């Protein structure tokens, strides 16, 4: 009985993720009157007034976190690259399910993966290190020790993924695990 419940939950999450990715293909339009001075983003080539936010068509909020090796990086450091921003935790079964596909994507496609671990919800750094070693992870893992970035992005379910184009604009987001084919499909849509 427990197995069937788990299977139903996983199938439901995958279905919801697919629906989220495919249900909205149009980008929201933002008029100049809707943009406040604090929301506009300076220096974006071609369109200097894209609002910062968490919706498709908005500029992904910038942040700074440490990588596993202690190096500090900002999301804006990766401007000019396609970015897959993923929020995850070691205790999350769907996160465990998608990590091999993320590693495959990292190895086979031109994309920067920023996997933000919710360290503030872990029992310490040791489980994270063990997890990364067990799964052979070589992409960028960032540590959100105080959950500041998770709060900024309003992360509720994990994993949550944002696909961000070369200009820093969110092109899609998914709540739940993604498989390799969905990752590639969304990546191929971006500039």
Secondary structure as UniProt FT lines:
FT   HELIX           2..23
FT   HELIX           32..34
FT   TURN            37..39
FT   TURN            42..43
FT   TURN            45..46
FT   TURN            48..49
FT   TURN            56..57
FT   STRAND          64..67
FT   TURN            68..69
FT   STRAND          72..74
FT   HELIX           75..78
FT   TURN            79..80
FT   STRAND          83..88
FT   TURN            90..91
FT   HELIX           93..108
FT   STRAND          112..117
FT   HELIX           119..121
FT   HELIX           125..135
FT   STRAND          140..143
FT   TURN            145..146
FT   HELIX           148..152
FT   TURN            153..154
FT   STRAND          160..164
FT   TURN            166..167
FT   STRAND          169..175
FT   HELIX           180..189
//
